[in-house]
Amino acid sequence: MKFEELKQEVAKLGLTTRQFPARTVIFDKSGFVVMSVWTDFSRVVESDYPKWNELPNKVQRRLIKLSEDYVIEEEK
């Protein structure tokens, strides 16, 4: 999955995405970080952010799946 695809899928969940060198950050509607995807280490970090726990489980699971697909694509 490319960044633009990730961005579109995340937007469907009502969240926003911004790309930085070596990582992509996902924000909630208030602008708080809920997840970071570190593409240089091929890992996903979600629990470091307090707002992550406020997301519905369904949204958390979808974000994890999307970010895993994104990291796999970035490794290629």
Summary of the structure (lengths in Angstrom):
residues: 76
radius of gyration: 11.1
end to end distance: 10.5
largest distance: 33.2
contacts: 212
relative contact order: 0.21
helix: 45%
strand: 25%
